[in-house]
Amino acid sequence: MLVAVLVAATLGASDAKPASAGGPRMSVEPPSFDFGKAIQNKTLQKEFSIKNFGDADLVLDSVSTSCGCTVAEGYSKVVKPGASTHLLVSLQTRTSTGKLQKSVLIKSNDPTKALYELKLEATVAPPETK
């Protein structure tokens, strides 16, 4: 009788599905970036890594920027499970002064964060005159 109960309990336990949902899962490293101090009319660049830690293909539908002074390029549109792609972001300081805050919006098929905002910052000063 005890064996039958143990067998039934073991069979029932194996039918249970894990609580975590499947699908693509995106992480971005670093999650944001501060370029620190910069001077006007310079192009700042940073490479980010977009990783798929899910169990299905991560599809990057679009990558857009908050203004024409920021460019995001060089990434793969499909990232296989366990793989990653690089995203090169360029930020032109132009004639800005003070705190500069821009965003890169990554739209994907990740059900937990379909729209990811990658925030960039820099503090821009005019070039020193001698």
N, C-alpha and C positions, 0 to 999 in steps of 0.2 A: 504494500500500500504506500509506504514512504517513497519507494523508488518511483512509482507512478506519479506521485505529486511532484517530485524533483524533476522528472522528465518533462512533465507538463509545464512546470515553471520555466525550465530552460528553453523549451520550444517557444513559449510565449515571449520570452525576453529577446530571442533572436529575431522575432518579427518586428520589434520596435525600430523605428527609423531614428537617426540622430536628429536633434533639434535644429541643427544648423541647416540653412537652406543652401542649395547648390547654386551654380551660375557663376558668372564672372564677378571678380572683386578687384577694384582698382586701389592702388596706393601710389602716392606721388612723393618722391624724396628729392630734396627736402620739401616739406609741405608748403613752405613760403620762403622768401629770401629778401634780405635787406643788403643792398649793395654798399651801404654806408655812405661815406662822403664821396662826392664825384664833382667834376667841373662841367660847365656848360659845353655843348657841342661835342660830346663824346658818346660813343656807343658802348654800352655795358652788356656783357654776355654771361649767361649762366646755363649750364646743362643740367636738366632734371631727368630723373628716371621714373617712368611710369611702369609699375609692375602689376601683373595679373596674378593674384594669389588665390583665385577661384578655381573651379573645375570645368569651366566652359570658356570659349573664346571671348575675349574682351574686344569689343568693336568701338573704336573712337570715331563717333559720327562726325564731330567737328571740333576744331580748336580755334577759338577766336580771341581777339584781344580787345581791350577797352579803348584803345585809340590807335591812330596811325603811327605813333612813335614806338610801338611795341610790335615785334614780330615773333611768332612761334612757328618753328619748322623742324624738319628732319625726323619726324616720328613715323612709325608704322601704324596703319589704320587698324590692323588686326594683331592682337597680342595673345599668343597661345597660353594656356594655363601654365603657371610657373615661370613664364618668360617675362621679359621687360623690353621696353623701347626707350630711346633717348629723345628728349625734347629740348631743342636749343632755343632759348629765348634771348632776344636782343632788345635792349631798351635804349632809345636815343634820348639824351638829356636835352638836346636842342637849346633853347634860350630860357628854359625853366630856371627858377631859383626857389630855394627852400625845399620843403618836404614834397617829394614826388611819390604818388601812390598809383599803381596800375595793376590791372588784373589780366589773367589768362583764363578763359572759361573753357573747360574740357567737357564736352557732352559725350556720354558713352552709354552702353547698354548695362552698366552695373546697376542692379535694382536697388542698392542701398544708397548710392550717390550718383544719380544719372547726370547731374551737373556739378562739376567740381570747380571751385574758384581758387586759382593759384595766385596769391598776392605777392606783389613786388614793391619794394620801397627803395628810395635813395634820397639823400639830402644833397641838393645841387647848389653849388656856389659859383659865381662868376670867376673866370681865371684871374689870378693875381697879376696886377700890372706893376712894372718896375720903373 
